Amino acid sequence: MPLLGRDGGYTLTRKTTGAKKAPAKSKTGSKPAAKKLSTKKPVSRKAALKKAANQPLYAADRALLERIKASLDDDKAEDVVTIELEGRSSLADALIIATGRSSRHVTSIAEHLARRLKDAGYGTRPVNGASQGDWVLVDAGDVIVHVFRAEVRDYYDLEGMWSVKEPRRAAG
């Protein structure tokens, strides 16, 4: 808005925003009613998965275990074994060990599993050993999946290693 300056010329001024005025009080003296806000927040899928990840194996990882087993079954993995590690190791809550018929079959089983877990919302899963195809490991968080060729599985015998019961420790 142009204004007439001291020297007779026009100057331009910018309109500044000031502090907002408080609403006028009613004659009764009561304050205006505040809007009610909902205290419930919608739960996102990511938040639900995070909450489920903090649950013990019997609650959260059962769905993950079933999804992994279904993927292995769809890809014709052989001799699938699940070893529960809860209370025995902080590394994972379960191990799944499966066998493929060839190096190419082992690699494809692991890659399909990682892709299906990502599509299901579990994020990108690391796959190790896919270039050789003898022993491929898929880290699914609380569940670790080992896919072997038959000869390599017999050689490393992970089932035998994890089936040993821990010795009881004397109370001190």
Sine and cosine of phi, psi and omega as CSV:
sin_phi,cos_phi,sin_psi,cos_psi,sin_omega,cos_omega
0.00,0.00,0.84,-0.54,-0.03,-1.00
-0.97,0.25,0.66,-0.75,0.05,-1.00
-0.82,-0.57,0.45,-0.89,0.04,-1.00
-0.99,0.14,0.85,-0.53,-0.03,-1.00
-1.00,0.07,0.00,-1.00,-0.03,-1.00
-0.91,0.41,-0.60,0.80,-0.04,-1.00
-1.00,0.08,0.15,0.99,0.04,-1.00
1.00,-0.02,-0.12,0.99,0.02,-1.00
-1.00,-0.01,0.25,-0.97,0.03,-1.00
-1.00,0.03,0.63,-0.78,0.10,-0.99
-0.83,-0.56,0.51,-0.86,0.02,-1.00
-0.99,-0.17,0.71,-0.71,0.06,-1.00
-0.87,-0.50,0.49,-0.87,0.02,-1.00
-0.98,-0.17,0.67,-0.74,0.04,-1.00
-0.97,0.23,0.83,-0.56,0.01,-1.00
-0.98,-0.19,0.49,-0.87,0.02,-1.00
-1.00,-0.02,0.79,-0.61,0.03,-1.00
-0.99,-0.12,-0.06,-1.00,0.03,-1.00
-0.93,0.36,0.60,-0.80,0.02,-1.00
-0.96,0.29,0.58,-0.81,0.03,-1.00
-0.98,0.20,0.53,-0.85,0.06,-1.00
-0.95,0.32,0.54,-0.84,0.02,-1.00
-0.89,0.46,0.55,-0.83,-0.02,-1.00
-0.92,0.39,0.64,-0.77,0.02,-1.00
-0.98,0.20,0.53,-0.85,0.05,-1.00
-0.97,0.24,0.25,-0.97,-0.05,-1.00
-0.91,0.42,-0.37,0.93,0.00,-1.00
-0.99,0.17,-0.21,0.98,0.05,-1.00
1.00,0.03,0.03,1.00,-0.01,-1.00
-1.00,0.08,0.43,-0.90,0.01,-1.00
-0.99,0.13,0.43,-0.90,0.06,-1.00
-0.90,0.45,0.54,-0.84,-0.05,-1.00
-0.93,0.37,0.71,-0.70,0.03,-1.00
-0.99,0.13,0.51,-0.86,0.04,-1.00
-0.95,0.30,0.61,-0.79,0.07,-1.00
-0.99,0.12,0.78,-0.63,0.05,-1.00
-0.96,-0.27,0.65,-0.76,0.03,-1.00
-0.96,0.28,0.74,-0.68,0.01,-1.00
-1.00,0.07,-0.26,0.97,0.00,-1.00
-1.00,0.09,0.76,-0.65,0.05,-1.00
-0.97,-0.24,0.60,-0.80,0.07,-1.00
-0.92,0.39,0.64,-0.76,-0.05,-1.00
-1.00,-0.03,0.85,-0.53,0.03,-1.00
-0.99,0.16,0.26,-0.97,0.00,-1.00
-0.91,0.41,-0.62,0.79,0.00,-1.00
-0.90,0.44,-0.67,0.75,0.02,-1.00
-0.91,0.41,-0.61,0.79,0.02,-1.00
-0.91,0.42,-0.65,0.76,0.03,-1.00
-0.92,0.39,-0.61,0.79,0.03,-1.00
-0.91,0.42,-0.66,0.75,0.03,-1.00
-0.91,0.42,-0.66,0.75,0.00,-1.00
-0.92,0.40,-0.52,0.85,-0.01,-1.00
-0.92,0.38,-0.41,0.91,0.00,-1.00
-1.00,0.05,-0.04,1.00,0.01,-1.00
-1.00,0.09,0.38,-0.93,0.06,-1.00
-0.92,0.40,0.21,-0.98,-0.10,-0.99
-0.82,0.58,-0.65,0.76,-0.08,-1.00
-0.90,0.44,-0.33,0.94,-0.01,-1.00
-0.98,-0.21,-0.82,0.57,-0.17,-0.98
-1.00,0.09,-0.70,0.71,-0.17,-0.99
-1.00,0.09,-0.11,0.99,0.05,-1.00
-0.88,0.47,-0.66,0.75,0.03,-1.00
-0.91,0.42,-0.67,0.75,0.04,-1.00
-0.90,0.43,-0.69,0.72,0.04,-1.00
-0.86,0.50,-0.70,0.71,-0.01,-1.00
-0.91,0.42,-0.62,0.78,0.03,-1.00
-0.90,0.43,-0.67,0.74,0.02,-1.00
-0.91,0.41,-0.72,0.70,0.01,-1.00
-0.88,0.47,-0.63,0.78,0.03,-1.00
-0.90,0.43,-0.65,0.76,0.03,-1.00
-0.90,0.43,-0.69,0.73,0.02,-1.00
-0.90,0.44,-0.64,0.77,0.03,-1.00
-0.91,0.41,-0.66,0.75,0.02,-1.00
-0.89,0.46,-0.55,0.84,-0.02,-1.00
-1.00,-0.04,0.19,0.98,0.08,-1.00
0.89,0.45,0.61,0.79,0.11,-0.99
-0.94,0.34,0.56,-0.83,-0.06,-1.00
-0.95,-0.30,0.44,-0.90,0.14,-0.99
0.77,0.64,0.85,0.53,-0.03,-1.00
-0.99,0.15,0.80,-0.60,-0.02,-1.00
-0.81,-0.59,0.71,-0.71,0.07,-1.00
-0.93,-0.36,0.77,-0.63,0.02,-1.00
-0.88,-0.47,0.89,-0.46,0.02,-1.00
-0.98,0.21,0.79,-0.62,-0.03,-1.00
-0.91,-0.41,0.05,1.00,-0.06,-1.00
-0.87,0.49,0.80,-0.60,-0.03,-1.00
1.00,0.07,-0.21,0.98,0.00,-1.00
-0.96,-0.27,-0.42,0.91,-0.05,-1.00
-0.48,-0.88,0.60,-0.80,0.08,-1.00
-1.00,0.01,-0.06,1.00,-0.01,-1.00
-0.92,0.39,-0.71,0.70,-0.04,-1.00
-0.34,-0.94,0.22,-0.97,0.06,-1.00
-1.00,-0.04,-0.35,0.94,0.00,-1.00
-0.39,-0.92,0.47,-0.88,0.16,-0.99
-0.89,-0.45,0.65,-0.76,0.14,-0.99
-0.86,-0.50,0.79,-0.62,-0.02,-1.00
-0.87,-0.49,0.77,-0.64,-0.02,-1.00
-0.67,-0.75,0.28,-0.96,-0.02,-1.00
-0.85,-0.53,0.65,-0.76,0.13,-0.99
-0.94,-0.35,0.35,-0.94,-0.08,-1.00
-0.98,0.21,-0.45,0.90,-0.02,-1.00
-0.51,-0.86,0.12,-0.99,0.02,-1.00
-0.88,0.48,-0.67,0.74,0.01,-1.00
-0.91,0.42,-0.64,0.77,0.02,-1.00
-0.91,0.41,-0.68,0.73,0.02,-1.00
-0.87,0.50,-0.73,0.68,-0.02,-1.00
-0.90,0.44,-0.69,0.73,-0.03,-1.00
-0.93,0.36,-0.58,0.82,0.06,-1.00
-0.87,0.50,-0.74,0.67,-0.04,-1.00
-0.92,0.40,-0.69,0.73,-0.01,-1.00
-0.92,0.40,-0.64,0.76,0.06,-1.00
-0.89,0.45,-0.65,0.76,0.02,-1.00
-0.88,0.47,-0.73,0.68,0.01,-1.00
-0.88,0.47,-0.65,0.76,0.01,-1.00
-0.92,0.40,-0.66,0.75,0.00,-1.00
-0.92,0.39,-0.61,0.79,0.05,-1.00
-0.92,0.40,-0.63,0.78,0.04,-1.00
-0.91,0.42,-0.69,0.72,0.02,-1.00
-0.90,0.43,-0.47,0.88,0.00,-1.00
-0.99,0.12,-0.06,1.00,0.06,-1.00
0.99,-0.15,0.22,0.97,0.01,-1.00
-1.00,0.00,0.03,1.00,0.03,-1.00
1.00,0.09,0.04,-1.00,0.01,-1.00
-0.96,0.30,0.79,-0.61,-0.03,-1.00
-0.96,-0.27,0.75,-0.66,0.02,-1.00
-0.94,0.33,0.66,-0.75,0.03,-1.00
-0.86,-0.52,0.86,-0.51,-0.04,-1.00
-0.90,-0.44,0.68,-0.73,0.07,-1.00
1.00,-0.02,0.15,0.99,-0.06,-1.00
-0.94,0.35,-0.42,0.91,-0.03,-1.00
-0.94,0.35,-0.55,0.84,0.03,-1.00
-1.00,0.05,-0.67,0.74,0.04,-1.00
0.99,0.12,0.11,0.99,0.04,-1.00
-1.00,0.07,-0.69,0.72,-0.03,-1.00
-0.60,-0.80,0.92,-0.39,-0.01,-1.00
-0.90,-0.44,0.75,-0.66,-0.01,-1.00
-0.93,-0.37,0.75,-0.66,0.09,-1.00
-0.90,-0.44,0.88,-0.47,0.00,-1.00
-1.00,0.01,0.96,-0.26,-0.01,-1.00
-0.98,-0.20,0.51,0.86,0.02,-1.00
1.00,0.08,-0.96,-0.29,-0.01,-1.00
-0.98,0.18,-0.10,1.00,0.03,-1.00
-0.81,-0.59,0.77,-0.63,0.05,-1.00
-0.94,-0.35,0.78,-0.63,-0.06,-1.00
-0.94,-0.34,0.82,-0.58,0.07,-1.00
-0.93,-0.36,0.80,-0.60,0.07,-1.00
-0.87,-0.49,0.85,-0.53,-0.10,-1.00
-0.88,-0.47,0.34,-0.94,0.37,-0.93
-0.99,0.16,0.41,-0.91,-0.13,-0.99
-0.85,0.53,-0.70,0.72,-0.05,-1.00
-0.91,0.41,-0.64,0.77,-0.03,-1.00
-0.94,0.34,-0.61,0.80,0.03,-1.00
-0.90,0.44,-0.68,0.73,0.03,-1.00
-0.90,0.44,-0.60,0.80,-0.04,-1.00
-0.92,0.39,-0.73,0.68,-0.08,-1.00
-0.99,0.12,-0.46,0.89,0.10,-1.00
0.72,0.69,0.85,0.52,0.02,-1.00
-0.90,0.43,-0.54,0.84,0.03,-1.00
-0.88,0.47,-0.67,0.74,0.02,-1.00
-0.91,0.42,-0.62,0.78,-0.02,-1.00
-0.93,0.38,-0.67,0.74,-0.06,-1.00
-1.00,0.05,-0.16,0.99,0.00,-1.00
-1.00,0.07,-0.17,0.98,0.03,-1.00
-0.93,0.37,0.78,-0.63,0.02,-1.00
-0.97,0.25,0.59,-0.80,0.03,-1.00
-0.95,0.30,0.63,-0.78,0.05,-1.00
-0.93,0.36,0.54,-0.84,0.05,-1.00
-0.97,0.26,0.68,-0.73,0.02,-1.00
-1.00,-0.09,0.66,-0.75,0.00,-1.00
-0.94,0.34,0.67,-0.75,0.03,-1.00
-0.94,0.35,0.77,-0.64,-0.09,-1.00
-0.94,-0.34,0.00,0.00,0.00,0.00
